[in-house]
């Protein structure tokens, strides 16, 4: 009998590849996708992707969304309160597992484990500890397609924002930085893959630069991904 699991979902490549791994196994039944959205903008909190596009992804994947709404610049205690409510709801639904697409950031993994400690929910990390070069190769080999929606300009050039990750992207990408962007170099929006019923068509809209909250420097370069009609 398969075990039910909720997938922590950003719409980016790592969470979708990890989701695909679970779907290909005989062990798991995917219940839903769990995501956080910013109330003020109706966008994903880290990637800045529109809620409408996330809903289109979920529909193509054939899975319902569980949305946790948080305000802009959400204080940590409020974030934890709202995530606790989401975890309580998952527990009430009889689900005992949540999947995360983390690869090697030990502090992030420990934070998730601590957050779920004592809740009755067990975190699952399908791609944890794997080579990020192997992960991106598998991602492309399986036929997934993703576009960079945000880049950290203190780490990589802003010109990577808006590009689709392919073999040319890999050649152009600076070797000193992680090719999966695991250190925050970039974030992505996946628009097609083997577990999609149909591709998500989009166009690139306006770009904007967002200041670092601590240094106040212009740092994060975003492109607005717009759904095509």
VOPA-273952 format. One line per 10 residues: number of its first residue (from 1); their letters; for each residue x, y, z of N, C-alpha, C, O. Coordinates in Angstrom, 1 decimal. Layout:
REM VOPA-273952
NUM) a) X Y Z X Y Z X Y Z X Y Z  ...
This chain:
REM VOPA-273952
1) xxxxxxxxxx) 0.9 -1.2 0.0 0.0 0.0 0.0 0.9 1.2 0.0 1.8 1.4 0.8  0.6 2.2 -0.9 1.4 3.4 -1.0 1.1 4.3 0.1 0.0 4.4 0.7  2.1 5.1 0.6 2.0 6.1 1.6 1.7 7.4 1.0 2.3 7.8 0.0  0.7 8.1 1.6 0.4 9.5 1.1 1.4 10.5 1.5 2.0 10.4 2.7  1.7 11.4 0.6 2.7 12.5 1.0 2.3 13.8 0.3 1.8 13.8 -0.8  2.6 14.9 1.0 2.5 16.2 0.5 3.8 16.7 0.0 4.9 16.4 0.7  3.9 17.4 -1.1 5.1 17.9 -1.7 5.3 19.4 -1.5 4.4 20.2 -1.9  6.4 19.8 -0.8 6.7 21.2 -0.7 7.1 21.7 -2.1 8.1 21.2 -2.7  6.4 22.7 -2.6 6.4 23.0 -4.0 6.7 24.4 -4.3 6.0 25.3 -3.8  7.8 24.7 -5.0 8.1 26.1 -5.4 7.8 26.4 -6.8 7.7 27.6 -7.2
11) xxxxxxxxxx) 7.5 25.3 -7.6 7.4 25.5 -9.0 8.7 25.4 -9.8 8.7 25.5 -11.0  9.8 25.3 -9.0 11.1 25.3 -9.6 11.6 23.9 -9.9 10.9 22.9 -9.5  12.8 23.8 -10.4 13.3 22.5 -11.0 13.5 21.4 -9.9 13.2 20.3 -10.1  14.1 21.8 -8.8 14.4 20.8 -7.8 13.2 20.1 -7.2 13.2 18.9 -7.0  12.2 20.9 -6.8 11.0 20.4 -6.2 10.3 19.5 -7.3 9.6 18.5 -6.9  10.3 19.9 -8.5 9.6 19.1 -9.5 10.3 17.8 -9.9 9.7 16.8 -10.1  11.6 17.9 -9.9 12.4 16.6 -10.2 12.2 15.7 -9.0 12.0 14.5 -9.2  12.2 16.2 -7.8 12.0 15.3 -6.6 10.6 14.8 -6.6 10.4 13.6 -6.3  9.6 15.6 -7.0 8.2 15.1 -7.1 8.2 14.0 -8.2 7.5 12.9 -7.9  8.8 14.1 -9.3 8.9 13.1 -10.3 9.4 11.8 -9.8 8.9 10.7 -10.1
21) xxxxxxxxxx) 10.5 11.9 -9.0 11.1 10.7 -8.4 10.1 9.9 -7.6 10.0 8.7 -7.7  9.3 10.7 -6.8 8.3 10.0 -6.0 7.2 9.4 -6.9 6.7 8.3 -6.6  6.8 10.1 -7.9 5.8 9.6 -8.8 6.2 8.3 -9.5 5.4 7.5 -9.8  7.5 8.1 -9.7 8.0 7.0 -10.4 8.2 5.8 -9.5 8.4 4.7 -10.0  8.2 6.0 -8.2 8.4 4.9 -7.3 7.0 4.2 -7.0 6.0 4.7 -7.4  7.1 3.1 -6.4 5.9 2.3 -6.0 5.5 2.6 -4.6 4.6 1.9 -4.0  6.2 3.5 -4.0 6.1 3.7 -2.5 5.1 4.8 -2.1 4.5 4.8 -1.1  4.9 5.8 -3.0 4.3 7.1 -2.6 3.0 7.3 -3.5 3.0 7.1 -4.7  2.0 7.9 -2.8 0.9 8.5 -3.5 0.9 10.0 -3.2 0.9 10.4 -2.0  1.0 10.8 -4.2 1.1 12.3 -4.0 -0.3 12.8 -3.7 -1.3 12.7 -4.5
31) xxxxxxxxxx) -0.4 13.4 -2.5 -1.7 14.0 -2.1 -1.9 15.4 -2.7 -3.0 15.7 -3.2  -0.9 16.3 -2.6 -1.1 17.7 -2.9 0.3 18.4 -3.0 1.3 17.8 -2.6  0.3 19.6 -3.4 1.5 20.5 -3.5 1.3 21.6 -2.5 0.3 22.3 -2.5  2.3 21.8 -1.6 2.3 22.8 -0.5 3.2 23.9 -0.9 4.4 23.7 -1.2  2.6 25.1 -1.0 3.4 26.3 -1.4 3.1 27.5 -0.5 2.0 27.6 0.0  4.0 28.5 -0.5 3.7 29.7 0.2 3.7 30.8 -0.8 4.5 30.9 -1.8  2.7 31.7 -0.7 2.4 32.8 -1.6 2.4 34.1 -0.7 1.8 34.1 0.4  2.9 35.2 -1.3 2.9 36.5 -0.6 1.5 37.2 -0.9 1.1 37.4 -2.0  0.8 37.5 0.2 -0.5 38.1 0.1 -0.5 39.4 -0.7 -1.4 39.6 -1.6  0.5 40.2 -0.5 0.5 41.6 -1.2 0.6 41.5 -2.7 0.1 42.3 -3.4
41) xxxxxxxxxx) 1.3 40.4 -3.2 1.6 40.3 -4.6 1.0 39.1 -5.3 1.0 39.1 -6.5  0.5 38.2 -4.5 0.0 36.9 -5.0 1.1 36.2 -5.9 0.8 35.8 -7.0  2.3 36.1 -5.3 3.4 35.5 -6.0 4.1 34.6 -5.0 4.0 34.7 -3.8  4.8 33.6 -5.6 5.6 32.7 -4.7 6.7 33.6 -4.0 7.2 34.5 -4.5  7.0 33.2 -2.7 7.7 34.1 -1.9 9.2 34.3 -2.3 9.7 35.4 -2.2  9.8 33.2 -2.8 11.2 33.3 -3.2 11.4 33.6 -4.7 12.2 34.3 -5.1  10.6 32.9 -5.5 10.8 32.9 -6.9 10.1 34.1 -7.6 10.4 34.5 -8.7  9.1 34.7 -6.9 8.4 35.8 -7.5 7.5 35.4 -8.7 7.2 36.3 -9.5  7.1 34.2 -8.7 6.2 33.7 -9.8 4.7 33.9 -9.5 4.3 33.7 -8.3  4.0 34.3 -10.4 2.6 34.6 -10.2 1.8 33.4 -9.8 2.1 32.3 -10.2
51) xxxxxxxxxx) 0.8 33.6 -8.9 -0.1 32.5 -8.4 -0.8 31.8 -9.6 -0.9 30.6 -9.6  -1.1 32.6 -10.6 -1.8 32.0 -11.8 -1.0 31.0 -12.5 -1.5 29.9 -12.9  0.3 31.2 -12.6 1.2 30.3 -13.2 1.4 29.0 -12.3 1.5 27.9 -12.9  1.5 29.2 -11.0 1.6 28.1 -10.1 0.3 27.2 -10.3 0.4 26.0 -10.3  -0.8 27.8 -10.4 -2.1 27.0 -10.5 -2.1 26.3 -11.8 -2.6 25.2 -11.9  -1.5 26.9 -12.9 -1.4 26.2 -14.2 -0.5 25.0 -14.1 -0.8 24.0 -14.7  0.6 25.2 -13.4 1.5 24.0 -13.2 0.8 22.9 -12.5 0.8 21.7 -12.9  0.1 23.2 -11.4 -0.6 22.2 -10.6 -1.7 21.5 -11.5 -1.9 20.3 -11.4  -2.4 22.3 -12.3 -3.4 21.6 -13.2 -2.8 20.7 -14.2 -3.3 19.6 -14.4  -1.6 21.1 -14.7 -1.0 20.2 -15.7 -0.4 19.0 -15.0 -0.4 17.9 -15.6
61) xxxxxxxxxx) 0.0 19.1 -13.8 0.6 18.0 -13.0 -0.6 17.1 -12.5 -0.3 16.0 -12.0  -1.8 17.7 -12.5 -2.9 16.9 -12.0 -3.0 16.8 -10.5 -3.5 15.8 -10.0  -2.5 17.8 -9.8 -2.4 17.8 -8.3 -3.0 19.1 -7.7 -2.8 20.1 -8.3  -3.7 18.9 -6.6 -4.2 20.2 -5.9 -3.1 20.9 -5.2 -2.1 20.3 -4.8  -3.4 22.2 -5.0 -2.5 23.1 -4.3 -3.0 23.3 -2.8 -4.2 23.4 -2.6  -2.1 23.3 -1.9 -2.3 23.7 -0.5 -1.5 25.0 -0.4 -0.3 25.0 -0.4  -2.2 26.1 -0.3 -1.5 27.4 -0.2 -1.4 28.0 1.2 -2.4 28.1 1.9  -0.2 28.4 1.6 0.0 29.1 2.8 0.3 30.6 2.5 1.3 30.9 1.8  -0.6 31.5 2.8 -0.5 32.9 2.5 0.3 33.6 3.6 0.0 33.5 4.8  1.3 34.4 3.2 2.0 35.1 4.2 2.2 36.6 3.7 2.2 36.8 2.5
71) xxxxxxxxxx) 2.3 37.5 4.6 2.5 38.9 4.2 3.9 39.2 3.7 4.8 38.4 3.9  4.1 40.3 3.0 5.4 40.8 2.6 6.3 41.0 3.8 5.8 41.4 4.8  7.6 40.6 3.7 8.5 40.7 4.8 8.0 40.1 6.0 8.0 40.6 7.1  7.4 38.9 5.9 6.8 38.2 7.0 7.7 37.9 8.1 8.8 37.3 7.9  7.4 38.3 9.3 8.3 38.0 10.5 8.3 36.5 10.7 7.3 35.8 10.4  9.4 36.0 11.3 9.6 34.6 11.4 8.5 33.9 12.3 8.1 32.8 12.0  8.1 34.6 13.3 7.1 34.0 14.2 5.8 33.8 13.5 5.1 32.8 13.7  5.4 34.8 12.7 4.2 34.6 11.9 4.3 33.5 10.9 3.3 32.8 10.7  5.4 33.5 10.2 5.6 32.4 9.2 5.5 31.0 9.9 4.8 30.1 9.4  6.1 30.9 11.1 6.0 29.6 11.8 4.6 29.3 12.2 4.2 28.1 12.1
81) xxxxxxxxxx) 3.8 30.3 12.6 2.4 30.1 13.0 1.6 29.6 11.8 0.8 28.6 11.9  1.8 30.2 10.7 1.0 29.8 9.5 1.4 28.5 8.9 0.6 27.7 8.5  2.7 28.2 9.0 3.2 26.9 8.6 2.7 25.8 9.5 2.3 24.7 9.1  2.6 26.1 10.8 2.1 25.1 11.8 0.7 24.8 11.5 0.2 23.6 11.6  -0.1 25.8 11.1 -1.5 25.6 10.8 -1.6 24.7 9.6 -2.5 23.7 9.5  -0.8 24.9 8.6 -0.8 24.0 7.4 -0.4 22.6 7.7 -1.0 21.6 7.2  0.6 22.4 8.6 1.1 21.1 9.0 0.0 20.4 9.8 -0.2 19.2 9.6  -0.7 21.2 10.7 -1.8 20.6 11.4 -2.9 20.1 10.5 -3.5 19.0 10.7  -3.2 20.9 9.5 -4.2 20.4 8.5 -3.8 19.2 7.8 -4.6 18.3 7.5  -2.5 19.1 7.4 -2.0 17.9 6.7 -2.2 16.7 7.7 -2.6 15.6 7.2
91) xxxxxxxxxx) -1.8 16.9 8.9 -1.9 15.8 9.9 -3.4 15.4 10.1 -3.7 14.2 10.2  -4.3 16.3 10.1 -5.7 16.0 10.3 -6.2 15.2 9.1 -7.1 14.4 9.3  -5.6 15.4 7.9 -6.0 14.7 6.8 -5.4 13.3 6.7 -5.6 12.5 5.7  -4.7 12.9 7.8 -4.1 11.6 7.9 -2.9 11.3 7.1 -2.5 10.2 6.8  -2.2 12.4 6.8 -0.9 12.3 6.0 0.3 12.5 6.9 0.3 13.4 7.8  1.3 11.7 6.8 2.4 11.7 7.7 3.7 12.0 7.1 4.8 11.9 7.8  3.7 12.5 5.9 5.0 12.8 5.2 4.9 14.1 4.4 3.9 14.3 3.8  6.0 14.8 4.4 6.1 16.0 3.5 7.5 15.9 2.8 8.5 15.6 3.4  7.5 16.1 1.5 8.7 16.0 0.7 9.3 17.4 0.5 8.6 18.4 0.3  10.6 17.5 0.5 11.4 18.7 0.2 12.4 18.4 -0.8 13.0 17.3 -0.9
101) xxxxxxxxxx) 12.7 19.4 -1.7 13.6 19.2 -2.8 15.0 19.7 -2.5 15.8 20.1 -3.4  15.4 19.8 -1.2 16.7 20.3 -0.8 17.8 19.3 -1.3 17.6 18.1 -1.4  19.0 19.9 -1.6 20.1 19.1 -2.1 21.3 19.0 -1.1 21.7 17.9 -0.8  21.8 20.1 -0.6 23.0 20.0 0.3 23.1 21.1 1.3 24.0 21.1 2.1  22.1 22.0 1.5 22.2 23.0 2.5 21.7 22.4 3.8 20.5 22.2 4.1  22.7 22.0 4.6 22.5 21.3 5.9 21.6 22.1 6.9 20.8 21.6 7.6  21.8 23.5 6.9 21.1 24.3 7.8 19.6 24.3 7.5 18.7 24.4 8.4  19.3 24.3 6.2 17.9 24.3 5.7 17.2 23.0 6.1 16.1 22.9 6.6  18.0 21.9 5.8 17.4 20.6 6.2 17.1 20.5 7.7 16.1 20.0 8.1  18.1 20.9 8.5 17.9 20.9 9.9 16.7 21.7 10.4 16.0 21.4 11.3
111) xxxxxxxxxx) 16.5 22.9 9.7 15.4 23.8 10.0 14.1 23.0 9.8 13.1 23.1 10.6  14.0 22.4 8.6 12.8 21.6 8.3 12.5 20.5 9.3 11.4 20.3 9.7  13.6 19.8 9.6 13.4 18.7 10.5 13.0 19.2 11.9 12.1 18.6 12.6  13.5 20.3 12.3 13.1 20.9 13.6 11.7 21.4 13.6 10.9 21.2 14.5  11.3 22.0 12.5 9.9 22.5 12.3 8.9 21.4 12.4 7.8 21.6 13.0  9.3 20.2 11.9 8.3 19.1 11.9 8.5 18.1 13.1 7.6 17.2 13.3  9.5 18.4 13.9 9.7 17.5 15.1 8.5 17.6 16.0 8.1 18.7 16.5  8.0 16.4 16.4 6.9 16.4 17.3 5.5 16.6 16.7 4.5 16.5 17.4  5.4 16.8 15.4 4.2 17.0 14.7 3.5 15.8 14.2 2.3 15.8 13.9  4.3 14.7 14.2 3.7 13.4 13.6 4.0 13.4 12.1 3.6 12.4 11.4
121) xxxxxxxxxx) 4.6 14.4 11.5 4.9 14.5 10.1 6.4 14.2 9.9 7.3 14.8 10.6  6.8 13.3 9.0 8.2 13.0 8.7 8.6 13.7 7.4 8.0 13.5 6.4  9.7 14.4 7.4 10.2 15.0 6.2 11.0 14.0 5.3 11.6 13.1 5.9  10.8 14.1 4.0 11.4 13.2 3.1 12.2 14.0 2.1 11.7 15.0 1.6  13.5 13.6 1.8 14.4 14.4 0.9 14.9 13.5 -0.2 15.9 12.9 -0.1  14.1 13.4 -1.3 14.5 12.4 -2.4 15.8 12.7 -3.1 16.4 11.7 -3.6  16.2 13.9 -3.2 17.5 14.2 -3.9 18.6 14.7 -3.0 19.6 15.2 -3.5  18.4 14.5 -1.7 19.4 15.0 -0.8 20.8 14.4 -1.0 20.9 13.1 -1.1  21.9 15.2 -1.0 23.2 14.7 -1.0 23.7 14.2 -2.3 24.9 13.8 -2.5  22.9 14.4 -3.4 23.3 14.0 -4.7 24.2 15.1 -5.4 24.1 16.3 -5.0
131) xxxxxxxxxx) 25.0 14.7 -6.4 25.7 15.7 -7.1 24.8 16.6 -7.9 23.9 16.1 -8.6  24.9 17.9 -7.8 24.1 18.8 -8.5 24.3 18.8 -10.0 23.4 19.0 -10.8  25.5 18.4 -10.4 25.8 18.2 -11.8 25.0 17.0 -12.4 24.4 17.1 -13.5  24.9 16.0 -11.6 24.1 14.8 -12.0 22.6 15.1 -12.0 21.9 14.7 -12.9  22.2 15.9 -11.0 20.8 16.3 -10.9 20.4 17.1 -12.2 19.3 16.8 -12.8  21.2 18.1 -12.5 20.8 18.9 -13.7 20.8 18.1 -15.0 20.0 18.3 -15.9  21.8 17.2 -15.1 21.8 16.3 -16.3 20.6 15.4 -16.3 20.0 15.2 -17.4  20.2 14.9 -15.2 19.0 14.0 -15.2 17.8 14.9 -15.5 16.9 14.4 -16.3  17.7 16.1 -15.0 16.6 17.0 -15.3 16.4 17.2 -16.8 15.3 17.1 -17.3  17.5 17.5 -17.4 17.4 17.8 -18.9 17.2 16.5 -19.7 16.5 16.5 -20.7
141) xxxxxxxxxx) 17.8 15.4 -19.2 17.7 14.2 -20.0 16.3 13.6 -19.9 15.8 13.1 -20.9  15.6 13.9 -18.8 14.2 13.4 -18.7 13.2 14.3 -19.5 12.1 13.9 -19.7  13.7 15.4 -20.0 12.9 16.3 -20.8 12.2 17.4 -20.1 11.3 18.0 -20.7  12.6 17.7 -18.9 12.1 18.9 -18.2 12.6 20.1 -18.8 13.7 20.2 -19.4  11.8 21.2 -18.8 12.2 22.5 -19.3 11.9 23.6 -18.3 10.8 23.6 -17.7  12.9 24.4 -18.0 12.7 25.4 -17.0 13.4 26.7 -17.4 14.4 26.7 -18.1  12.8 27.8 -16.9 13.4 29.2 -17.2 13.8 29.8 -15.9 13.1 29.7 -14.9  14.9 30.6 -16.0 15.4 31.3 -14.8 14.5 32.5 -14.6 14.4 33.4 -15.5  13.9 32.6 -13.4 13.0 33.8 -13.1 13.7 34.8 -12.2 13.2 35.9 -12.1  14.8 34.5 -11.6 15.5 35.4 -10.7 16.9 35.0 -10.6 17.2 33.8 -10.5
151) xxxxxxxxxx) 17.8 36.0 -10.5 19.2 35.7 -10.3 19.8 36.6 -9.2 19.3 37.8 -9.1  20.8 36.1 -8.5 21.5 36.9 -7.5 22.7 37.5 -8.2 23.6 36.8 -8.5  22.6 38.8 -8.5 23.7 39.5 -9.3 25.0 39.6 -8.6 26.0 40.0 -9.2  25.0 39.3 -7.2 26.3 39.3 -6.6 27.0 38.0 -6.8 28.2 37.8 -6.5  26.3 37.0 -7.5 26.9 35.7 -7.7 27.0 35.4 -9.2 28.0 34.9 -9.7  26.0 35.7 -10.0 26.0 35.4 -11.4 25.5 36.7 -12.1 24.8 37.5 -11.5  25.7 36.8 -13.4 25.3 37.9 -14.2 23.8 37.9 -14.4 23.2 36.9 -14.5  23.2 39.1 -14.4 21.8 39.3 -14.6 21.3 38.7 -15.9 20.1 38.4 -16.0  22.2 38.6 -16.9 21.8 38.1 -18.2 21.3 36.6 -18.2 20.6 36.2 -19.1  21.5 35.9 -17.1 21.0 34.5 -17.0 19.5 34.5 -16.7 18.9 33.6 -17.0
161) xxxxxxxxxx) 19.0 35.6 -16.1 17.6 35.7 -15.8 16.8 35.7 -17.2 17.1 36.5 -18.1  15.8 34.9 -17.3 15.0 34.8 -18.5 15.5 33.7 -19.4 14.8 33.5 -20.4  16.6 33.1 -19.1 17.1 32.1 -20.0 16.6 30.7 -19.6 16.3 30.4 -18.5  16.3 29.9 -20.6 16.0 28.5 -20.4 17.3 27.7 -20.2 18.3 27.9 -20.8  17.2 26.8 -19.2 18.4 26.0 -18.9 18.5 24.9 -19.9 17.6 24.0 -20.0  19.6 24.9 -20.6 19.9 23.8 -21.6 21.4 23.6 -21.6 22.1 24.1 -20.7  21.9 22.9 -22.6 23.3 22.6 -22.6 24.2 23.9 -22.8 25.3 24.0 -22.3  23.6 24.8 -23.6 24.4 26.1 -23.8 24.4 26.9 -22.5 25.4 27.5 -22.1  23.3 26.9 -21.7 23.3 27.5 -20.4 24.4 26.9 -19.5 25.1 27.7 -18.9  24.5 25.6 -19.5 25.5 24.9 -18.7 26.9 25.4 -19.1 27.8 25.5 -18.2
171) xxxxxxxxxx) 27.2 25.5 -20.4 28.5 25.9 -20.9 28.8 27.4 -20.5 29.9 27.7 -20.1  27.8 28.2 -20.5 28.0 29.6 -20.2 28.1 29.9 -18.7 28.6 30.9 -18.3  27.5 29.0 -17.9 27.4 29.2 -16.4 28.8 29.2 -15.8 29.6 28.3 -16.1  29.1 30.2 -14.9 30.4 30.2 -14.2 30.6 28.9 -13.4 29.8 28.6 -12.5  31.8 28.3 -13.6 32.1 27.0 -13.0 32.2 27.1 -11.5 32.0 26.1 -10.8  32.5 28.3 -10.9 32.7 28.4 -9.5 31.4 28.4 -8.7 31.4 28.3 -7.5  30.3 28.5 -9.4 29.0 28.5 -8.8 28.2 27.2 -9.1 28.5 26.5 -10.1  27.3 26.9 -8.1 26.5 25.7 -8.2 25.6 25.7 -9.4 24.8 26.6 -9.6  25.6 24.6 -10.3 24.8 24.6 -11.5 23.3 24.5 -11.2 22.5 24.8 -12.1  23.0 24.0 -10.0 21.5 24.0 -9.6 21.1 25.2 -8.9 19.9 25.3 -8.4
181) xxxxxxxxxx) 22.0 26.1 -8.6 21.7 27.3 -7.9 21.3 27.1 -6.5 20.5 27.8 -5.9  21.9 26.0 -5.9 21.6 25.6 -4.5 22.0 26.6 -3.5 21.5 26.6 -2.4  23.0 27.5 -3.8 23.4 28.5 -2.9 22.7 29.8 -3.1 23.1 30.9 -2.7  21.5 29.8 -3.9 20.7 30.9 -4.1 21.2 31.7 -5.3 20.7 32.9 -5.5  22.0 31.2 -6.2 22.4 31.9 -7.4 21.3 32.3 -8.3 21.3 33.3 -8.9  20.3 31.4 -8.4 19.1 31.7 -9.2 17.9 30.8 -8.8 18.1 29.8 -8.1  16.7 31.2 -9.3 15.5 30.4 -9.1 14.9 30.2 -10.4 15.1 30.9 -11.4  14.0 29.1 -10.5 13.5 28.8 -11.8 12.0 28.5 -11.8 11.4 28.3 -10.7  11.4 28.5 -13.0 10.0 28.1 -13.2 10.0 27.0 -14.2 10.4 27.3 -15.4  9.5 25.9 -13.8 9.4 24.7 -14.8 8.1 24.8 -15.6 7.0 25.0 -15.1
191) xxxxxxxxxx) 8.3 24.7 -16.9 7.1 24.9 -17.8 6.7 23.6 -18.6 5.7 23.6 -19.3  7.5 22.6 -18.5 7.2 21.3 -19.2 8.0 20.2 -18.6 9.1 20.4 -18.0  7.6 19.0 -18.8 8.3 17.8 -18.3 7.5 16.6 -18.5 6.3 16.6 -18.9  8.0 15.4 -18.2 7.3 14.1 -18.4 6.1 13.9 -17.5 5.3 13.1 -17.8  6.0 14.6 -16.4 4.8 14.5 -15.5 3.8 15.6 -15.8 2.9 15.7 -15.0  4.1 16.5 -16.8 3.1 17.5 -17.2 2.2 17.0 -18.2 2.6 16.3 -19.2  0.9 17.3 -18.1 -0.1 16.9 -19.1 0.1 17.7 -20.4 -0.2 17.3 -21.5  0.5 18.9 -20.2 0.7 19.9 -21.3 1.7 20.9 -20.8 1.8 21.2 -19.6  2.4 21.6 -21.8 3.4 22.6 -21.4 2.7 23.9 -20.9 1.6 24.2 -21.4  3.3 24.7 -20.1 2.8 26.0 -19.7 3.4 27.0 -20.6 4.6 27.2 -20.6
201) xxxxxxxxxx) 2.6 27.6 -21.5 3.2 28.6 -22.4 3.2 30.0 -21.7 2.4 30.3 -20.9  4.3 30.7 -21.9 4.5 32.0 -21.2 5.3 33.0 -22.1 5.8 32.6 -23.2  5.3 34.2 -21.7 6.2 35.2 -22.3 6.9 35.9 -21.1 6.5 35.9 -20.0  8.0 36.6 -21.5 8.8 37.3 -20.5 8.3 38.7 -20.5 8.2 39.4 -21.5  8.0 39.2 -19.3 7.6 40.6 -19.1 8.7 41.5 -18.6 9.8 41.4 -19.0  8.3 42.5 -17.8 9.2 43.5 -17.3 10.2 42.8 -16.3 10.0 41.8 -15.7  11.4 43.5 -16.3 12.4 43.1 -15.3 12.5 44.1 -14.2 12.1 45.3 -14.4  13.0 43.7 -13.0 13.2 44.6 -11.9 14.3 44.1 -11.0 14.6 42.9 -11.0  14.9 45.1 -10.4 16.0 44.7 -9.4 15.5 45.0 -8.0 14.9 46.0 -7.7  15.8 44.1 -7.1 15.3 44.2 -5.7 16.5 44.3 -4.8 17.5 43.6 -5.0
211) xxxxxxxxxx) 16.4 45.2 -3.9 17.5 45.4 -2.9 17.6 44.3 -1.9 16.6 43.6 -1.5  18.8 44.0 -1.5 19.1 43.1 -0.4 18.6 43.7 0.9 18.8 44.9 1.1  17.8 43.0 1.7 17.2 43.6 2.9 18.2 44.0 3.9 17.9 44.9 4.7  19.4 43.4 3.9 20.4 43.7 4.9 21.3 44.9 4.5 21.4 45.9 5.1  21.9 44.7 3.3 22.9 45.6 2.8 22.2 46.8 2.1 22.9 47.9 1.9  21.0 46.6 1.7 20.2 47.6 0.9 20.8 47.9 -0.5 20.5 48.9 -1.2  21.7 46.9 -1.0 22.2 47.0 -2.3 21.3 46.5 -3.3 20.5 45.5 -3.0  21.3 47.0 -4.5 20.5 46.4 -5.6 21.1 45.0 -5.9 22.3 44.9 -6.2  20.3 44.0 -5.8 20.9 42.6 -5.9 20.2 41.6 -6.7 20.8 41.0 -7.6  18.9 41.4 -6.4 18.2 40.3 -7.0 17.4 40.8 -8.3 16.6 41.7 -8.2
221) xxxxxxxxx) 17.7 40.1 -9.4 17.2 40.6 -10.7 16.1 39.6 -11.1 16.3 38.4 -11.3  14.9 40.1 -11.2 13.7 39.3 -11.5 13.2 39.6 -12.9 13.3 40.8 -13.4  12.6 38.6 -13.6 11.8 38.9 -14.8 10.4 38.4 -14.5 10.2 37.3 -13.9  9.4 39.2 -14.9 8.0 38.8 -14.7 7.6 37.8 -15.8 7.6 38.1 -17.0  7.3 36.6 -15.4 6.8 35.5 -16.3 5.3 35.6 -16.4 4.6 35.6 -15.4  4.9 35.8 -17.7 3.5 36.1 -17.9 2.8 34.9 -18.6 3.4 34.4 -19.6  1.7 34.4 -18.2 1.0 33.3 -18.9 0.6 33.8 -20.3 0.0 34.9 -20.5  0.8 32.9 -21.3 0.3 33.2 -22.7 -1.1 32.8 -22.8 -1.5 31.8 -22.3  -1.9 33.6 -23.5 -3.3 33.3 -23.7 -3.4 32.4 -25.0 -4.5 32.0 -25.3
